[in-house]
C-alpha cells in the first residue's frame, strides 16, 4: 500500500494572507486605489471559493472537474485569497505539489502586479 502524500500545512498560507492584508491596508491608506480593486479582490475571491467547492464536489462524485488552468487563472486575476481559504476549508488541492507550486507562483505574480499598479514604484523606474 502506497503512503498518501501529506497536505501542505495551513499556517504558511494564512501567514501570507495576513501579510497581504497588511500590505493591502498600507497601500490603500497611502495610494487609494479605485473602488474596483476592492470589488475585484472580494468578488473574485468569492467566485474562486465557489469554483473550488464545485471542483471538490465533482472530485468526490466522479463528475466533470474544473481545469487546473481555470483555478490558476482565477488565482492570478485576484481570487487567490479565496482559493487559499477554500483549499484549507475544503481540504482541496492541498496535496498535489505541481498544482501548489504553480498556485504560489500565481500568488507571487498577483501580489507583484498589485504593488506595481497600486503604488508609485513603477514610476521610479521611468526615465
Backbone atoms as SQL, in Angstrom:
CREATE TABLE atoms (id INTEGER PRIMARY KEY, chain TEXT, resi INTEGER, resn TEXT, atom TEXT, x REAL, y REAL, z REAL);
INSERT INTO atoms VALUES
  (1, 'A', 1, 'UNK', 'N', 0.839, -1.182, 0.000),
  (2, 'A', 1, 'UNK', 'CA', 0.000, 0.000, 0.000),
  (3, 'A', 1, 'UNK', 'C', 0.885, 1.246, 0.000),
  (4, 'A', 2, 'UNK', 'N', 0.598, 2.145, -0.915),
  (5, 'A', 2, 'UNK', 'CA', 1.375, 3.358, -1.059),
  (6, 'A', 2, 'UNK', 'C', 0.936, 4.407, -0.046),
  (7, 'A', 3, 'UNK', 'N', 1.914, 5.074, 0.570),
  (8, 'A', 3, 'UNK', 'CA', 1.587, 6.132, 1.526),
  (9, 'A', 3, 'UNK', 'C', 1.055, 7.348, 0.786),
  (10, 'A', 4, 'UNK', 'N', 0.002, 7.895, 1.333),
  (11, 'A', 4, 'UNK', 'CA', -0.593, 9.092, 0.732),
  (12, 'A', 4, 'UNK', 'C', 0.225, 10.323, 1.117),
  (13, 'A', 5, 'UNK', 'N', 0.524, 11.199, 0.145),
  (14, 'A', 5, 'UNK', 'CA', 1.293, 12.405, 0.471),
  (15, 'A', 5, 'UNK', 'C', 0.530, 13.271, 1.465),
  (16, 'A', 6, 'UNK', 'N', 1.283, 13.996, 2.276),
  (17, 'A', 6, 'UNK', 'CA', 0.656, 14.862, 3.269),
  (18, 'A', 6, 'UNK', 'C', 0.255, 16.191, 2.647),
  (19, 'A', 7, 'UNK', 'N', -0.841, 16.723, 3.144),
  (20, 'A', 7, 'UNK', 'CA', -1.305, 18.041, 2.694),
  (21, 'A', 7, 'UNK', 'C', -0.348, 19.106, 3.195),
  (22, 'A', 8, 'UNK', 'N', -0.275, 20.182, 2.441),
  (23, 'A', 8, 'UNK', 'CA', 0.557, 21.306, 2.856),
  (24, 'A', 8, 'UNK', 'C', -0.024, 21.903, 4.130),
  (25, 'A', 9, 'UNK', 'N', 0.828, 22.249, 5.114),
  (26, 'A', 9, 'UNK', 'CA', 0.306, 22.852, 6.341),
  (27, 'A', 9, 'UNK', 'C', -0.362, 24.200, 6.066),
  (28, 'A', 10, 'UNK', 'N', -1.381, 24.505, 6.833),
  (29, 'A', 10, 'UNK', 'CA', -2.182, 25.706, 6.608),
  (30, 'A', 10, 'UNK', 'C', -1.495, 26.985, 7.072),
  (31, 'A', 11, 'UNK', 'N', -0.686, 26.922, 8.121),
  (32, 'A', 11, 'UNK', 'CA', -0.127, 28.126, 8.725),
  (33, 'A', 11, 'UNK', 'C', 0.633, 29.019, 7.747),
  (34, 'A', 12, 'UNK', 'N', 1.548, 28.499, 6.914),
  (35, 'A', 12, 'UNK', 'CA', 2.251, 29.407, 5.989),
  (36, 'A', 12, 'UNK', 'C', 1.291, 30.165, 5.059),
  (37, 'A', 13, 'UNK', 'N', 0.261, 29.496, 4.588),
  (38, 'A', 13, 'UNK', 'CA', -0.711, 30.157, 3.723),
  (39, 'A', 13, 'UNK', 'C', -1.449, 31.272, 4.441),
  (40, 'A', 14, 'UNK', 'N', -1.828, 31.000, 5.674),
  (41, 'A', 14, 'UNK', 'CA', -2.522, 32.023, 6.445),
  (42, 'A', 14, 'UNK', 'C', -1.597, 33.200, 6.761),
  (43, 'A', 15, 'UNK', 'N', -0.315, 32.917, 6.959),
  (44, 'A', 15, 'UNK', 'CA', 0.650, 33.993, 7.190),
  (45, 'A', 15, 'UNK', 'C', 0.801, 34.869, 5.949),
  (46, 'A', 16, 'UNK', 'N', 0.837, 34.246, 4.768),
  (47, 'A', 16, 'UNK', 'CA', 0.904, 35.010, 3.519),
  (48, 'A', 16, 'UNK', 'C', -0.357, 35.856, 3.373),
  (49, 'A', 17, 'UNK', 'N', -1.499, 35.285, 3.686),
  (50, 'A', 17, 'UNK', 'CA', -2.761, 36.025, 3.595),
  (51, 'A', 17, 'UNK', 'C', -2.770, 37.205, 4.568),
  (52, 'A', 18, 'UNK', 'N', -2.289, 37.002, 5.789),
  (53, 'A', 18, 'UNK', 'CA', -2.227, 38.088, 6.776),
  (54, 'A', 18, 'UNK', 'C', -1.240, 39.168, 6.325),
  (55, 'A', 19, 'UNK', 'N', -0.103, 38.751, 5.783),
  (56, 'A', 19, 'UNK', 'CA', 0.885, 39.723, 5.294),
  (57, 'A', 19, 'UNK', 'C', 0.316, 40.532, 4.133),
  (58, 'A', 20, 'UNK', 'N', -0.417, 39.860, 3.243),
  (59, 'A', 20, 'UNK', 'CA', -1.024, 40.585, 2.128),
  (60, 'A', 20, 'UNK', 'C', -2.090, 41.553, 2.640),
  (61, 'A', 21, 'UNK', 'N', -2.869, 41.136, 3.632),
  (62, 'A', 21, 'UNK', 'CA', -3.893, 42.035, 4.195),
  (63, 'A', 21, 'UNK', 'C', -3.232, 43.285, 4.773),
  (64, 'A', 22, 'UNK', 'N', -2.091, 43.118, 5.438),
  (65, 'A', 22, 'UNK', 'CA', -1.367, 44.262, 5.984),
  (66, 'A', 22, 'UNK', 'C', -0.826, 45.141, 4.850),
  (67, 'A', 23, 'UNK', 'N', -0.220, 44.523, 3.843),
  (68, 'A', 23, 'UNK', 'CA', 0.294, 45.263, 2.689),
  (69, 'A', 23, 'UNK', 'C', -0.838, 46.008, 1.987),
  (70, 'A', 24, 'UNK', 'N', -1.950, 45.330, 1.785),
  (71, 'A', 24, 'UNK', 'CA', -3.111, 45.914, 1.114),
  (72, 'A', 24, 'UNK', 'C', -3.608, 47.139, 1.883),
  (73, 'A', 25, 'UNK', 'N', -3.651, 47.018, 3.196),
  (74, 'A', 25, 'UNK', 'CA', -4.103, 48.124, 4.045),
  (75, 'A', 25, 'UNK', 'C', -3.168, 49.323, 3.923),
  (76, 'A', 26, 'UNK', 'N', -1.868, 49.064, 3.974),
  (77, 'A', 26, 'UNK', 'CA', -0.883, 50.158, 3.863),
  (78, 'A', 26, 'UNK', 'C', -0.968, 50.816, 2.494),
  (79, 'A', 27, 'UNK', 'N', -1.031, 50.009, 1.457),
  (80, 'A', 27, 'UNK', 'CA', -1.108, 50.560, 0.095),
  (81, 'A', 27, 'UNK', 'C', -2.379, 51.378, -0.074),
  (82, 'A', 28, 'UNK', 'N', -3.499, 50.847, 0.392),
  (83, 'A', 28, 'UNK', 'CA', -4.774, 51.564, 0.242),
  (84, 'A', 28, 'UNK', 'C', -4.799, 52.864, 1.047),
  (85, 'A', 29, 'UNK', 'N', -4.122, 52.878, 2.197),
  (86, 'A', 29, 'UNK', 'CA', -4.064, 54.099, 3.005),
  (87, 'A', 29, 'UNK', 'C', -3.145, 55.138, 2.367),
  (88, 'A', 30, 'UNK', 'N', -2.106, 54.676, 1.692),
  (89, 'A', 30, 'UNK', 'CA', -1.119, 55.586, 1.108),
  (90, 'A', 30, 'UNK', 'C', -1.483, 56.054, -0.302),
  (91, 'A', 31, 'UNK', 'N', -1.964, 55.140, -1.105),
  (92, 'A', 31, 'UNK', 'CA', -2.307, 55.433, -2.504),
  (93, 'A', 31, 'UNK', 'C', -3.659, 54.787, -2.806),
  (94, 'A', 32, 'UNK', 'N', -4.739, 55.398, -2.371),
  (95, 'A', 32, 'UNK', 'CA', -6.049, 54.754, -2.521),
  (96, 'A', 32, 'UNK', 'C', -6.336, 54.319, -3.960),
  (97, 'A', 33, 'UNK', 'N', -6.543, 53.015, -4.147),
  (98, 'A', 33, 'UNK', 'CA', -6.860, 52.526, -5.492),
  (99, 'A', 33, 'UNK', 'C', -8.335, 52.769, -5.807),
  (100, 'A', 34, 'UNK', 'N', -8.710, 52.611, -7.058),
  (101, 'A', 34, 'UNK', 'CA', -10.131, 52.725, -7.404),
  (102, 'A', 34, 'UNK', 'C', -10.944, 51.662, -6.657),
  (103, 'A', 35, 'UNK', 'N', -12.214, 51.951, -6.430),
  (104, 'A', 35, 'UNK', 'CA', -13.097, 51.018, -5.734),
  (105, 'A', 35, 'UNK', 'C', -13.130, 49.665, -6.431),
  (106, 'A', 36, 'UNK', 'N', -12.942, 49.673, -7.733),
  (107, 'A', 36, 'UNK', 'CA', -12.966, 48.424, -8.491),
  (108, 'A', 36, 'UNK', 'C', -11.932, 47.413, -8.019),
  (109, 'A', 37, 'UNK', 'N', -10.828, 47.886, -7.460),
  (110, 'A', 37, 'UNK', 'CA', -9.796, 46.968, -6.956),
  (111, 'A', 37, 'UNK', 'C', -10.352, 46.172, -5.772),
  (112, 'A', 38, 'UNK', 'N', -11.059, 46.835, -4.891),
  (113, 'A', 38, 'UNK', 'CA', -11.659, 46.151, -3.734),
  (114, 'A', 38, 'UNK', 'C', -12.701, 45.141, -4.204),
  (115, 'A', 39, 'UNK', 'N', -13.502, 45.564, -5.163),
  (116, 'A', 39, 'UNK', 'CA', -14.541, 44.682, -5.712),
  (117, 'A', 39, 'UNK', 'C', -13.889, 43.489, -6.409),
  (118, 'A', 40, 'UNK', 'N', -12.814, 43.748, -7.133),
  (119, 'A', 40, 'UNK', 'CA', -12.107, 42.682, -7.841),
  (120, 'A', 40, 'UNK', 'C', -11.612, 41.607, -6.872),
  (121, 'A', 41, 'UNK', 'N', -10.885, 42.011, -5.840),
  (122, 'A', 41, 'UNK', 'CA', -10.352, 41.030, -4.889),
  (123, 'A', 41, 'UNK', 'C', -11.475, 40.317, -4.139),
  (124, 'A', 42, 'UNK', 'N', -12.444, 41.077, -3.654),
  (125, 'A', 42, 'UNK', 'CA', -13.545, 40.457, -2.916),
  (126, 'A', 42, 'UNK', 'C', -14.402, 39.560, -3.791),
  (127, 'A', 43, 'UNK', 'N', -14.784, 40.069, -4.962),
  (128, 'A', 43, 'UNK', 'CA', -15.636, 39.301, -5.864),
  (129, 'A', 43, 'UNK', 'C', -14.956, 38.065, -6.418),
  (130, 'A', 44, 'UNK', 'N', -13.717, 38.236, -6.894),
  (131, 'A', 44, 'UNK', 'CA', -13.004, 37.078, -7.439),
  (132, 'A', 44, 'UNK', 'C', -12.672, 36.054, -6.360),
  (133, 'A', 45, 'UNK', 'N', -12.407, 36.518, -5.146),
  (134, 'A', 45, 'UNK', 'CA', -12.154, 35.570, -4.060),
  (135, 'A', 45, 'UNK', 'C', -13.397, 34.736, -3.770),
  (136, 'A', 46, 'UNK', 'N', -14.551, 35.378, -3.760),
  (137, 'A', 46, 'UNK', 'CA', -15.804, 34.650, -3.523),
  (138, 'A', 46, 'UNK', 'C', -16.085, 33.663, -4.657),
  (139, 'A', 47, 'UNK', 'N', -15.925, 34.126, -5.887),
  (140, 'A', 47, 'UNK', 'CA', -16.151, 33.253, -7.046),
  (141, 'A', 47, 'UNK', 'C', -15.175, 32.079, -7.022),
  (142, 'A', 48, 'UNK', 'N', -13.924, 32.351, -6.722),
  (143, 'A', 48, 'UNK', 'CA', -12.917, 31.298, -6.707),
  (144, 'A', 48, 'UNK', 'C', -13.214, 30.272, -5.625),
  (145, 'A', 49, 'UNK', 'N', -13.654, 30.723, -4.455),
  (146, 'A', 49, 'UNK', 'CA', -14.024, 29.793, -3.382),
  (147, 'A', 49, 'UNK', 'C', -15.131, 28.857, -3.872),
  (148, 'A', 50, 'UNK', 'N', -16.137, 29.423, -4.519),
  (149, 'A', 50, 'UNK', 'CA', -17.252, 28.623, -5.031),
  (150, 'A', 50, 'UNK', 'C', -16.770, 27.639, -6.102),
  (151, 'A', 51, 'UNK', 'N', -15.885, 28.078, -6.980),
  (152, 'A', 51, 'UNK', 'CA', -15.371, 27.192, -8.032),
  (153, 'A', 51, 'UNK', 'C', -14.588, 26.032, -7.411),
  (154, 'A', 52, 'UNK', 'N', -13.799, 26.300, -6.380),
  (155, 'A', 52, 'UNK', 'CA', -13.103, 25.221, -5.665),
  (156, 'A', 52, 'UNK', 'C', -14.113, 24.245, -5.056),
  (157, 'A', 53, 'UNK', 'N', -15.185, 24.776, -4.481),
  (158, 'A', 53, 'UNK', 'CA', -16.210, 23.907, -3.884),
  (159, 'A', 53, 'UNK', 'C', -16.867, 23.035, -4.944),
  (160, 'A', 54, 'UNK', 'N', -17.147, 23.612, -6.104),
  (161, 'A', 54, 'UNK', 'CA', -17.730, 22.850, -7.211),
  (162, 'A', 54, 'UNK', 'C', -16.763, 21.749, -7.651),
  (163, 'A', 55, 'UNK', 'N', -15.486, 22.087, -7.741),
  (164, 'A', 55, 'UNK', 'CA', -14.492, 21.098, -8.147),
  (165, 'A', 55, 'UNK', 'C', -14.345, 19.992, -7.100),
  (166, 'A', 56, 'UNK', 'N', -14.398, 20.357, -5.835),
  (167, 'A', 56, 'UNK', 'CA', -14.306, 19.359, -4.754),
  (168, 'A', 56, 'UNK', 'C', -15.493, 18.400, -4.836),
  (169, 'A', 57, 'UNK', 'N', -16.679, 18.949, -5.051),
  (170, 'A', 57, 'UNK', 'CA', -17.870, 18.107, -5.163),
  (171, 'A', 57, 'UNK', 'C', -17.749, 17.175, -6.368),
  (172, 'A', 58, 'UNK', 'N', -17.285, 17.698, -7.498),
  (173, 'A', 58, 'UNK', 'CA', -17.109, 16.877, -8.701),
  (174, 'A', 58, 'UNK', 'C', -16.052, 15.802, -8.464),
  (175, 'A', 59, 'UNK', 'N', -15.031, 16.133, -7.728),
  (176, 'A', 59, 'UNK', 'CA', -13.980, 15.178, -7.414),
  (177, 'A', 59, 'UNK', 'C', -14.526, 13.996, -6.621),
  (178, 'A', 60, 'UNK', 'N', -15.332, 14.294, -5.645),
  (179, 'A', 60, 'UNK', 'CA', -15.928, 13.226, -4.818),
  (180, 'A', 60, 'UNK', 'C', -16.941, 12.396, -5.591),
  (181, 'A', 61, 'UNK', 'N', -17.694, 13.047, -6.490),
  (182, 'A', 61, 'UNK', 'CA', -18.762, 12.358, -7.219),
  (183, 'A', 61, 'UNK', 'C', -18.276, 11.732, -8.521),
  (184, 'A', 62, 'UNK', 'N', -17.029, 11.978, -8.880),
  (185, 'A', 62, 'UNK', 'CA', -16.522, 11.448, -10.142),
  (186, 'A', 62, 'UNK', 'C', -17.071, 12.178, -11.346),
  (187, 'A', 63, 'UNK', 'N', -17.463, 13.430, -11.152),
  (188, 'A', 63, 'UNK', 'CA', -18.046, 14.223, -12.239),
  (189, 'A', 63, 'UNK', 'C', -17.015, 15.037, -13.001),
  (190, 'A', 64, 'UNK', 'N', -17.508, 15.934, -13.830),
  (191, 'A', 64, 'UNK', 'CA', -16.664, 16.811, -14.640),
  (192, 'A', 64, 'UNK', 'C', -15.916, 17.783, -13.734),
  (193, 'A', 65, 'UNK', 'N', -14.596, 17.761, -13.797),
  (194, 'A', 65, 'UNK', 'CA', -13.754, 18.589, -12.940),
  (195, 'A', 65, 'UNK', 'C', -13.485, 19.953, -13.581),
  (196, 'A', 66, 'UNK', 'N', -13.138, 20.903, -12.749),
  (197, 'A', 66, 'UNK', 'CA', -12.713, 22.223, -13.215),
  (198, 'A', 66, 'UNK', 'C', -11.240, 22.097, -13.582),
  (199, 'A', 67, 'UNK', 'N', -10.874, 22.623, -14.729),
  (200, 'A', 67, 'UNK', 'CA', -9.486, 22.545, -15.175),
  (201, 'A', 67, 'UNK', 'C', -8.579, 23.304, -14.202),
  (202, 'A', 68, 'UNK', 'N', -7.406, 22.726, -13.937),
  (203, 'A', 68, 'UNK', 'CA', -6.450, 23.399, -13.060),
  (204, 'A', 68, 'UNK', 'C', -6.058, 24.754, -13.620),
  (205, 'A', 69, 'UNK', 'N', -5.998, 24.868, -14.932),
  (206, 'A', 69, 'UNK', 'CA', -5.649, 26.159, -15.536),
  (207, 'A', 69, 'UNK', 'C', -6.697, 27.220, -15.195),
  (208, 'A', 70, 'UNK', 'N', -7.947, 26.821, -15.075),
  (209, 'A', 70, 'UNK', 'CA', -9.010, 27.751, -14.686),
  (210, 'A', 70, 'UNK', 'C', -8.810, 28.211, -13.247),
  (211, 'A', 71, 'UNK', 'N', -8.465, 27.272, -12.370),
  (212, 'A', 71, 'UNK', 'CA', -8.220, 27.628, -10.969),
  (213, 'A', 71, 'UNK', 'C', -7.029, 28.583, -10.870),
  (214, 'A', 72, 'UNK', 'N', -5.993, 28.337, -11.649),
  (215, 'A', 72, 'UNK', 'CA', -4.822, 29.212, -11.628),
  (216, 'A', 72, 'UNK', 'C', -5.141, 30.589, -12.214),
  (217, 'A', 73, 'UNK', 'N', -5.926, 30.622, -13.258),
  (218, 'A', 73, 'UNK', 'CA', -6.314, 31.901, -13.862),
  (219, 'A', 73, 'UNK', 'C', -7.107, 32.746, -12.867),
  (220, 'A', 74, 'UNK', 'N', -8.033, 32.124, -12.171),
  (221, 'A', 74, 'UNK', 'CA', -8.800, 32.845, -11.154),
  (222, 'A', 74, 'UNK', 'C', -7.876, 33.371, -10.053),
  (223, 'A', 75, 'UNK', 'N', -6.891, 32.570, -9.671),
  (224, 'A', 75, 'UNK', 'CA', -5.965, 32.984, -8.614),
  (225, 'A', 75, 'UNK', 'C', -5.121, 34.177, -9.039),
  (226, 'A', 76, 'UNK', 'N', -4.541, 34.106, -10.217),
  (227, 'A', 76, 'UNK', 'CA', -3.660, 35.191, -10.658),
  (228, 'A', 76, 'UNK', 'C', -4.439, 36.469, -10.943),
  (229, 'A', 77, 'UNK', 'N', -5.706, 36.334, -11.287),
  (230, 'A', 77, 'UNK', 'CA', -6.538, 37.507, -11.573),
  (231, 'A', 77, 'UNK', 'C', -6.961, 38.251, -10.309),
  (232, 'A', 78, 'UNK', 'N', -6.752, 37.635, -9.143),
  (233, 'A', 78, 'UNK', 'CA', -7.098, 38.296, -7.885),
  (234, 'A', 78, 'UNK', 'C', -7.890, 37.438, -6.934),
  (235, 'A', 79, 'UNK', 'N', -8.229, 36.228, -7.337),
  (236, 'A', 79, 'UNK', 'CA', -9.027, 35.358, -6.483),
  (237, 'A', 79, 'UNK', 'C', -8.218, 34.446, -5.575),
  (238, 'A', 80, 'UNK', 'N', -6.901, 34.660, -5.510),
  (239, 'A', 80, 'UNK', 'CA', -6.078, 33.757, -4.710),
  (240, 'A', 80, 'UNK', 'C', -6.426, 33.759, -3.221),
  (241, 'A', 81, 'UNK', 'N', -6.869, 34.882, -2.605),
  (242, 'A', 81, 'UNK', 'CA', -7.246, 34.771, -1.191),
  (243, 'A', 81, 'UNK', 'C', -8.411, 33.779, -0.994),
  (244, 'A', 82, 'UNK', 'N', -9.388, 33.824, -1.884),
  (245, 'A', 82, 'UNK', 'CA', -10.500, 32.874, -1.806),
  (246, 'A', 82, 'UNK', 'C', -10.044, 31.457, -2.084),
  (247, 'A', 83, 'UNK', 'N', -9.090, 31.301, -3.018),
  (248, 'A', 83, 'UNK', 'CA', -8.546, 29.977, -3.318),
  (249, 'A', 83, 'UNK', 'C', -7.839, 29.411, -2.099),
  (250, 'A', 84, 'UNK', 'N', -7.047, 30.232, -1.449),
  (251, 'A', 84, 'UNK', 'CA', -6.311, 29.783, -0.270),
  (252, 'A', 84, 'UNK', 'C', -7.258, 29.378, 0.852),
  (253, 'A', 85, 'UNK', 'N', -8.284, 30.177, 1.062),
  (254, 'A', 85, 'UNK', 'CA', -9.276, 29.826, 2.093),
  (255, 'A', 85, 'UNK', 'C', -10.027, 28.554, 1.727),
  (256, 'A', 86, 'UNK', 'N', -10.371, 28.398, 0.455),
  (257, 'A', 86, 'UNK', 'CA', -11.071, 27.192, 0.010),
  (258, 'A', 86, 'UNK', 'C', -10.191, 25.958, 0.157),
  (259, 'A', 87, 'UNK', 'N', -8.929, 26.090, -0.185),
  (260, 'A', 87, 'UNK', 'CA', -8.021, 24.952, -0.058),
  (261, 'A', 87, 'UNK', 'C', -8.006, 24.435, 1.374),
  (262, 'A', 88, 'UNK', 'N', -7.974, 25.332, 2.330),
  (263, 'A', 88, 'UNK', 'CA', -7.915, 24.912, 3.727),
  (264, 'A', 88, 'UNK', 'C', -9.281, 24.477, 4.254),
  (265, 'A', 89, 'UNK', 'N', -10.318, 25.243, 3.966),
  (266, 'A', 89, 'UNK', 'CA', -11.650, 24.919, 4.492),
  (267, 'A', 89, 'UNK', 'C', -12.201, 23.630, 3.890),
  (268, 'A', 90, 'UNK', 'N', -11.928, 23.413, 2.607),
  (269, 'A', 90, 'UNK', 'CA', -12.476, 22.251, 1.909),
  (270, 'A', 90, 'UNK', 'C', -11.484, 21.096, 1.816),
  (271, 'A', 91, 'UNK', 'N', -10.245, 21.330, 2.248),
  (272, 'A', 91, 'UNK', 'CA', -9.186, 20.325, 2.120),
  (273, 'A', 91, 'UNK', 'C', -9.088, 19.876, 0.665),
  (274, 'A', 92, 'UNK', 'N', -8.951, 20.866, -0.210),
  (275, 'A', 92, 'UNK', 'CA', -8.941, 20.593, -1.644),
  (276, 'A', 92, 'UNK', 'C', -7.722, 21.241, -2.281),
  (277, 'A', 93, 'UNK', 'N', -7.024, 20.476, -3.104),
  (278, 'A', 93, 'UNK', 'CA', -5.838, 20.950, -3.824),
  (279, 'A', 93, 'UNK', 'C', -4.702, 21.314, -2.867),
  (280, 'A', 94, 'UNK', 'N', -4.552, 20.537, -1.790),
  (281, 'A', 94, 'UNK', 'CA', -3.501, 20.814, -0.818),
  (282, 'A', 94, 'UNK', 'C', -2.377, 19.784, -0.862),
  (283, 'A', 95, 'UNK', 'N', -2.493, 18.781, -1.717),
  (284, 'A', 95, 'UNK', 'CA', -1.501, 17.710, -1.755),
  (285, 'A', 95, 'UNK', 'C', -0.653, 17.736, -3.023),
  (286, 'A', 96, 'UNK', 'N', -1.254, 17.935, -4.162),
  (287, 'A', 96, 'UNK', 'CA', -0.548, 17.835, -5.438),
  (288, 'A', 96, 'UNK', 'C', 0.506, 18.943, -5.560),
  (289, 'A', 97, 'UNK', 'N', 1.765, 18.532, -5.493),
  (290, 'A', 97, 'UNK', 'CA', 2.865, 19.503, -5.461),
  (291, 'A', 97, 'UNK', 'C', 2.941, 20.384, -6.701),
  (292, 'A', 98, 'UNK', 'N', 2.723, 19.810, -7.869),
  (293, 'A', 98, 'UNK', 'CA', 2.817, 20.623, -9.087),
  (294, 'A', 98, 'UNK', 'C', 1.744, 21.711, -9.084),
  (295, 'A', 99, 'UNK', 'N', 0.552, 21.388, -8.604),
  (296, 'A', 99, 'UNK', 'CA', -0.512, 22.391, -8.514),
  (297, 'A', 99, 'UNK', 'C', -0.119, 23.468, -7.510),
  (298, 'A', 100, 'UNK', 'N', 0.378, 23.058, -6.351),
  (299, 'A', 100, 'UNK', 'CA', 0.740, 24.005, -5.292),
  (300, 'A', 100, 'UNK', 'C', 1.853, 24.949, -5.763),
  (301, 'A', 101, 'UNK', 'N', 2.813, 24.398, -6.485),
  (302, 'A', 101, 'UNK', 'CA', 3.929, 25.216, -6.971),
  (303, 'A', 101, 'UNK', 'C', 3.409, 26.321, -7.901),
  (304, 'A', 102, 'UNK', 'N', 2.582, 25.946, -8.851),
  (305, 'A', 102, 'UNK', 'CA', 2.028, 26.940, -9.788),
  (306, 'A', 102, 'UNK', 'C', 1.115, 27.914, -9.038),
  (307, 'A', 103, 'UNK', 'N', 0.349, 27.397, -8.080),
  (308, 'A', 103, 'UNK', 'CA', -0.524, 28.272, -7.291),
  (309, 'A', 103, 'UNK', 'C', 0.289, 29.373, -6.613),
  (310, 'A', 104, 'UNK', 'N', 1.391, 29.019, -5.965),
  (311, 'A', 104, 'UNK', 'CA', 2.191, 30.026, -5.258),
  (312, 'A', 104, 'UNK', 'C', 2.858, 30.987, -6.227),
  (313, 'A', 105, 'UNK', 'N', 3.155, 30.531, -7.432),
  (314, 'A', 105, 'UNK', 'CA', 3.679, 31.443, -8.455),
  (315, 'A', 105, 'UNK', 'C', 2.610, 32.457, -8.841),
  (316, 'A', 106, 'UNK', 'N', 1.350, 32.011, -8.965),
  (317, 'A', 106, 'UNK', 'CA', 0.264, 32.938, -9.296),
  (318, 'A', 106, 'UNK', 'C', 0.048, 33.944, -8.172),
  (319, 'A', 107, 'UNK', 'N', 0.198, 33.485, -6.932),
  (320, 'A', 107, 'UNK', 'CA', 0.063, 34.399, -5.787),
  (321, 'A', 107, 'UNK', 'C', 1.149, 35.476, -5.855),
  (322, 'A', 108, 'UNK', 'N', 2.388, 35.045, -6.062),
  (323, 'A', 108, 'UNK', 'CA', 3.502, 35.999, -6.140),
  (324, 'A', 108, 'UNK', 'C', 3.300, 36.972, -7.304),
  (325, 'A', 109, 'UNK', 'N', 2.850, 36.458, -8.442),
  (326, 'A', 109, 'UNK', 'CA', 2.619, 37.320, -9.606),
  (327, 'A', 109, 'UNK', 'C', 1.516, 38.326, -9.323),
  (328, 'A', 110, 'UNK', 'N', 0.454, 37.890, -8.663),
  (329, 'A', 110, 'UNK', 'CA', -0.642, 38.797, -8.358),
  (330, 'A', 110, 'UNK', 'C', -0.196, 39.884, -7.387),
  (331, 'A', 111, 'UNK', 'N', 0.527, 39.505, -6.351),
  (332, 'A', 111, 'UNK', 'CA', 0.984, 40.483, -5.365),
  (333, 'A', 111, 'UNK', 'C', 1.943, 41.478, -6.019),
  (334, 'A', 112, 'UNK', 'N', 2.854, 40.980, -6.846),
  (335, 'A', 112, 'UNK', 'CA', 3.791, 41.872, -7.551),
  (336, 'A', 112, 'UNK', 'C', 3.024, 42.831, -8.459),
  (337, 'A', 113, 'UNK', 'N', 2.041, 42.324, -9.160),
  (338, 'A', 113, 'UNK', 'CA', 1.219, 43.169, -10.026),
  (339, 'A', 113, 'UNK', 'C', 0.451, 44.212, -9.233),
  (340, 'A', 114, 'UNK', 'N', -0.091, 43.798, -8.104),
  (341, 'A', 114, 'UNK', 'CA', -0.828, 44.729, -7.249),
  (342, 'A', 114, 'UNK', 'C', 0.086, 45.864, -6.789),
  (343, 'A', 115, 'UNK', 'N', 1.266, 45.519, -6.300),
  (344, 'A', 115, 'UNK', 'CA', 2.207, 46.535, -5.827),
  (345, 'A', 115, 'UNK', 'C', 2.641, 47.448, -6.975),
  (346, 'A', 116, 'UNK', 'N', 2.921, 46.852, -8.119),
  (347, 'A', 116, 'UNK', 'CA', 3.372, 47.649, -9.273),
  (348, 'A', 116, 'UNK', 'C', 2.298, 48.612, -9.758),
  (349, 'A', 117, 'UNK', 'N', 1.048, 48.171, -9.755),
  (350, 'A', 117, 'UNK', 'CA', -0.029, 49.010, -10.284),
  (351, 'A', 117, 'UNK', 'C', -0.614, 49.970, -9.248),
  (352, 'A', 118, 'UNK', 'N', -0.562, 49.602, -7.968),
  (353, 'A', 118, 'UNK', 'CA', -1.231, 50.401, -6.940),
  (354, 'A', 118, 'UNK', 'C', -0.311, 51.369, -6.216),
  (355, 'A', 119, 'UNK', 'N', 0.986, 51.305, -6.502),
  (356, 'A', 119, 'UNK', 'CA', 1.929, 52.195, -5.836),
  (357, 'A', 119, 'UNK', 'C', 2.753, 52.930, -6.899),
  (358, 'A', 120, 'UNK', 'N', 3.460, 53.949, -6.489),
  (359, 'A', 120, 'UNK', 'CA', 4.301, 54.661, -7.461),
  (360, 'A', 120, 'UNK', 'C', 5.628, 53.963, -7.743),
  (361, 'A', 121, 'UNK', 'N', 5.770, 52.718, -7.342),
  (362, 'A', 121, 'UNK', 'CA', 7.036, 52.011, -7.519),
  (363, 'A', 121, 'UNK', 'C', 7.437, 51.904, -8.988),
  (364, 'A', 122, 'UNK', 'N', 6.475, 51.721, -9.888),
  (365, 'A', 122, 'UNK', 'CA', 6.780, 51.631, -11.315),
  (366, 'A', 122, 'UNK', 'C', 7.287, 52.971, -11.835),
  (367, 'A', 123, 'UNK', 'N', 6.711, 54.053, -11.318),
  (368, 'A', 123, 'UNK', 'CA', 7.136, 55.384, -11.758),
  (369, 'A', 123, 'UNK', 'C', 8.607, 55.646, -11.442),
  (370, 'A', 124, 'UNK', 'N', 9.115, 55.036, -10.380),
  (371, 'A', 124, 'UNK', 'CA', 10.516, 55.272, -10.015),
  (372, 'A', 124, 'UNK', 'C', 11.489, 54.677, -11.017),
  (373, 'A', 125, 'UNK', 'N', 11.025, 53.758, -11.871),
  (374, 'A', 125, 'UNK', 'CA', 11.889, 53.144, -12.890),
  (375, 'A', 125, 'UNK', 'C', 11.813, 53.857, -14.245),
  (376, 'A', 126, 'UNK', 'N', 10.930, 54.825, -14.353),
  (377, 'A', 126, 'UNK', 'CA', 10.798, 55.569, -15.612),
  (378, 'A', 126, 'UNK', 'C', 11.851, 56.665, -15.671),
  (379, 'A', 127, 'UNK', 'N', 12.380, 56.903, -16.866),
  (380, 'A', 127, 'UNK', 'CA', 13.414, 57.973, -17.012),
  (381, 'A', 127, 'UNK', 'C', 12.825, 59.362, -16.848);
